[in-house]
Amino acid sequence: MRSRITELLDIDYPIIQAPMAGVSTPELAVAVANAGGLGSLAIGTMTADQADAALTKLKTMTNRPINVNLFTHETPKRDAAREAAWIEALRPYFEEFGAEPPTELAEIYTSFNDDPDMLDMLVRQRPAAVSFHFGLPTPQAMDALKAAGILTLCSATTVEEARQVEKAGIDIVVAQGYEAGGHRGTFSADHDAAIGTFALLPQVCAAVRIPVVAAGGIGTGAGIAAAFALGADGVQIGTAFISSPESAAGQAHHDLLVGAPGEATEITGILSGRPARGIVNRLMADMRGREAEVPAYPVAYDVGKALAGAAKAKGDGNFAALWGGQAAPLNRQIPAAELIAKLVAEAGE
Ligand code: FMN
């Protein structure tokens, strides 16, 4: 399973543990890295100082290459009337749990493209790789990262997005299919083309010259072999690692993912303001079709998280964002290093 990815990243196996904000941990990244894959740390929800501390700590835990992941979404367009109306729409749920909704919403984290401190920190820390989700970094950021010798990756959900990723000078494109758990990396159009991994992958491979990593619905070695047969240079796997003990997922997340039938997940924009795949919760079910009323990402996530917290305080986990992909029923609840070894053995090498 040597490929352009293993050469570029200096790893043993072309398996990338997906960055998963809120779920992936330094321990997970280190376990994957030490087992020969590429471990990833999601820092999209952190400030530059928090990310700096996390990367400094990580360096004491492994000397293998690590990928750090950032969100490159558009600066949210604030709309006070829409935000107030959405808070009111959610008020009855808060009342059910004896809580008050927030009076106003905050942009709970900053896009990398609006955060020069984060760029300075990365240039100083020099992780082996930096990956982007929700859009392209600025040309200035690309120049600075390249000058620092950092490899770059970016998600694409269409052939056109993959072309833009290559044109921006990114080293590796992550072709994310509709099966994938978590947020869609879509950035080029309002309309989501909703293309599945194994339809998207060979088209992206034909359209770009840079290495292509397949993401979405891959939970076994057979899935990895299939991705390679379609031209992939590597795979990025998220959902399968949620069930590892090194992940930060709570017991409810573990139980629901493994126990749920494959049709239990759905794409929703209701919880955060951007489309993401997760296990259908009560808010997702109640608000189906009302995406047009939801404030911009990540402003909507502020009230979504507040509601999940109010419900949880009363013992109700049915409002939590439990992101996960369509292949979740394939999950094995084993440590990350064992999962890497199994995936490699199953893939036939
Ligand atoms: N991708 C990112 O680039 N950054 C993230 O912070 C991120 N968070 C995620 C959180 C969860 C719980 C999950 C399941 C996925 C997340 N993703 C994120 C998407 C993954 O990078 C990847 O596209 C996806 O996990 C691949 O599909 P799979 O889940 O079927 O393996």
Residues whose N, C-alpha, C, O or C-beta is under 5 A from the ligand:
A	BS01	FMN	A18 P19 M20 A21 V23 A42 N69 H133 Q176 E179 A180 G181 G182 H183 A215 G216 G217 I218 Q236 I237 G238 T239 A240 W323 G324 G325
